[in-house]
């Protein structure tokens, strides 16, 4: 098995967090304690709608089939939003709850491909005083561009820039408040990539700068997920415009059952992300990673405080 994150890797990551130069990316595994995973939803839809193929737990493919069989293409997105709306939020009072751990890092930007609102809720729970965190949705289609009367948070006259005091939660693949914004079916992922390639201004410069100039921290993804592959493709394209080398920490849960061993996963990441990135991998669940991150972050802050007092 490839080595897990070493102490020096953790030190680099914690140093970047302390300087605000770390950008977390949240995947479905972060919300697995309260929300059904995509595979479970796909399996239920497959049985109900007679999905004829053997990949019945592949949500983008099953959602594509469902959208063709439904009255209109928005139906599976609306149903998924109802599932999310009916699910209770995580218990943010738990010290190791992943969203809470990330909120306590006091970072300026949180990226997510999840549709739920849990990251913003966690920040509010931990920092109830104003200003509240901002929320933005990637406006990858004409419907999303009209979802909010106030427009983009970046359109304000005050020249908004995410800060630890006023962080931004950026939903790259849509948000539960707008079913049209969801990147869900296979065609959605294709259309999303086409629009990103066609319109270089679709991803705001502040977001692109985070891709290229901060340490990226991926939590709750699987190498087999289309979401993960599309996200990495987007970042690789952004990195082509940058001369900076960055560190990438990826939390993954090995799954030998489907042939993805840690060795194969590490080799895939090293080759796919190219020499522009220094990729480090944590082998374990999102919950295990959050627990270790919290402990190491608290120890790091205590050591920095003791050093400051001693100096």
Secondary structure, 3 states (H helix, E strand, C coil): CCCCCCHHHHHHHHHHHHCCCEEEEECHHHHCCCCCCHHHHHHHHHHHHCCCCCCCCCHHHHHHHHHHHCCCCCHHHHHHHHHHHCCCCCCCCCCCCHHHHHHCCCCCEEEECCCCCHHHHHHHHHCCCCCCCEEEECCCCCCHHHCCCCCCHHHCCCCCCCCCCCCEEEECCCCCCCHHHCCCCHHHHHHHHHHHHHCCCCCCHHHHHHHHHCEEEEECCCCCCHHHHHHHHHHHHHHCCCCCCEEEEEEECCEHHHCECHHHHHHHHHHHCCCCEEEEEEECCHHHHHHHHHHHHHHHHHHHHHHHHHC
